[in-house]
């Protein structure tokens, strides 16, 4: 499964990347290949590549979220009832542009090929690390444009911490991550517009030693956001100099996760 990347570490931290992929299998047709890649979490796996040096396990799918979204409820239930969102196999982009109309059989096929193995890998790594650590943190790494009017009003805070109302991790982990964010010059919110997707909600079992937390970054923190998000201007290139302060901040955030995981009960 060349599309599934698993880097195993020994520290009690898993960093998951469900939305950085841009691969589209040849048999799947979209209205536009660019639209099918438009809403990727651009360059997030590169932004966090230092995590291997912290001993973290990293799990990534290279498949585009428009093929199948590894962070949606596989039952098809909305994670945000009453609010605009995208589906397990998105029919539109975040901006409402049409993508595809897969039938139930096609959705089931994609789930079996890509969704299920990705989550089987997460389950396996949680079990492996829980066998040697009393607590494990699953950190789901994301990003999104700062302004997406169909999804939220105004400008998104820089750090969007998701714990589904405090149910997916211990309060001490939330406090530790928020404190690391507060030490930066950037804005933050806990359980705002993004409260954690299916990954965070499904695996967060703090009573069993598995603490899941989502971090949704506004893209402006590490790349230039253009005035218009059309095919000629988006995505913008990864800029190491611009990303460096954010990488430093994220290193402190992941270190806070590790310190939490290593703290006595």
N, C-alpha and C positions, 0 to 999 in steps of 0.2 A: 504494500500500500504506500506507494511513493508520495501520495498526497498527504499522508499523515506523518507529521514530524514529532518525535518524542525525544527530548533530551533529558536523561535521568540524572538527578542530583540526589544528595543524601540529606539535605536540610529539610525541615518540616514546612516547606513552601512549594506550592504548585502555581505556576503562572500559565493561564490558559488564553489562547488567541483564537476565538471562533470566527473572527471577521476580517482577518488580514489577507485571506486568499483572494486570488484573482483568476484562477484557472476555471475555464468553462469547457466541459467535454464537448467534442465535436458533434455529438448527436443531439445536443440541446440547443434550440434556436431561441433567440431573444429578438425583440424589436430592434435592439441596438446593443452590440457587445460593450460599447462604452457605458451606456446606461446600466448594463448588468454589472459593471464594476464601479460605478459612480459612488456608491454608498459604502465602499470598503473602509475599514479602519486603517487608513493609509499610513504605512511605515511604522505601525505600532510595534511589530515584532523587532524591527531594527532599533527603535527607541529603547526597548527593554532588553536588548541583547546582553547587557552587562549582568543580567540576573543569573546567568550561568556561573559567573564568578562568585556569586553569593551562595552557591550550592543549591539553587532552586531547580526544580523539575519544570520543564517547559513543554507544553503540548499545543500544537498548531495544525490546523487544516489549511491546505493551499487552495481548496475549492471555494469559489466565489459564494458569498452569502445569498446571491440571487439564484444559484442552483438549488441550494438548501441552506436554511439558516440554522446553524448548530446551537443557537441561543434562543430558540423558540420552543414553546410547549409542543411536543410531537403529536398531542391529541388534537391540535388546532385551536385550542382555547386561547383567547387573547390574554396577554400578560397585563394589559392596561385597558380594561373594559371602559367603553365610552370615550376613549381617546384614539386619535389616529395612530396607527402602527403598521407594521408589515408582517406578512404571514410566514409560515414554515417554508413555503416556496413562494416568495414575494410576487404578487401580481403587478405591483407598482414600485417605483422608487420612493424615497422619503418625500419627494416633491410631488408625487401623484402621477408621474409619467408612466405609461403602460409598459410592462415588461414581457408578460407571458400569461398563459392560462392553462397550466398543467391539470390533467384530470386526476382522479383519486388513485388510479393505478400507477400513474407516473410519479406522484408524490410518494407513494409507498415504495416504489422502486428506488428512488433517490434516498429515502430514509434508510433503507436496508444497506445501500452501498456506502453512504458517506456519514449520515448522522449517527447511526448506531455504533459503528466502529470508533468514531471520535469519542463518544461518551463511554464506550467500553474501556478505552485507554485511560480516561479520567478516573473511572472506577478502579481500574487496576493500580494506578499510581497512588490513589488515596489509600487503598488497602496495603500496598507495599510500605508506604511511609508511616501509616498508623501502626504497623507491626513493630516499628522501632522508635516511634515518638508518641507521647501521650496526647499531643495536640498537633493538628496540621491545619495550615491556612491555605485555602484555595482562593487565589486572587484572579479575577476575571478581568482582563485588560481590554479596554475599548477606547475609541475616539469618535468624534462626530463634529461636523461643521458648527461653528459658533452660532449661526443663525439658520434655522430651518423652520420657517413660519407655520408649515403644516403640522409640525410636531410640538412646537413650544413657542411662546411669545418672547420677544426681545432677545437679548444675548445670554447664552448659557454660561453659568459659572465655569471657571477653569477646571476645578476638581469636582466631580459629581460622584459622591460615595453612595453606593447602594447596598442596603442590608434588609430590604423588604420590611421596613418598620421595626428593625432590631431583632428579627426572627432568625436570621441566617448566621449570626455570629455573636459572640459574647460582647457585652457593652465595652469591655476593656479593649478589645481589638478596634472597635469603632473609635473610641477615644484616642487610641494610639495613632491611628491613621489620620484622624482629624488634626491632632496636634502637629504631626509632620507637615500637613498641608498648611496649617496656620503659621508655621515658621517660614513660609514663602511669601512673596509679595502678591500672590494671586488669590482670587476668590474661591470659595468652596461652599458646598451644600451637602447635607446628608438626607437621603431619601427625598430628593426633589422630583424633577420630572422623570429621572431614571432611578428606580428603586432596586435594580438588580433584575437580570433576565432569568431565563429558565435555568441556566447553569447555577447561578447563585442560589436560587430558590430550591432547586432540586437537591443539591449536594449539601447545603448548609444544615448541619445537624450538630449544633454546638454541644448538646447533651451527650453526644457520642464522640466528641473530640474533633469534629470536622467543622471548621469555621470558614464560611464562604463570604467573600466581599467583592463587590464590583467597583471598578474605577472607570468612569467615563470621562475622558479628557476632551476639552474643547481644542480643536486642531490648532487654533492660533498660538497655543503655548509652545509649539515645536516646529511648525511650518508656516509659511506665509499663506494667508487666505486671500484669494483674489477677489476683485470686485464682482465678477460674474463667474458662476460655476458651470461653464459650458465646456465642450470637448477641447477647445483650444486653450483653456486656462486651468483645468482641473484634472488630475491632481497636480499640485505644485511639487517640485523636487524636494527630496529630503536634504536639509541643510544642517550639517553637523555643528556649525558654529551657533546657529539659532537654537538647535535642540539641546546644546550642552547644559544650560541652566536647568532645563526640565529634566534631563537625565540625572542631574545631581539631586534634584528634589525627589524624583522617583526612587533613587537609591536610598534616600532617607525613609521614604514610605515603606519600601520593601524590608528595610532593616527593622523598622518598627513592627512589621508583621512577624519577622523572625524573632525579635525580642519577646513579643507576646507569646509566640509558640513555645519558646524556651523557658518562659516564666513558670514557677510552680503554681499548682492549682490553689 
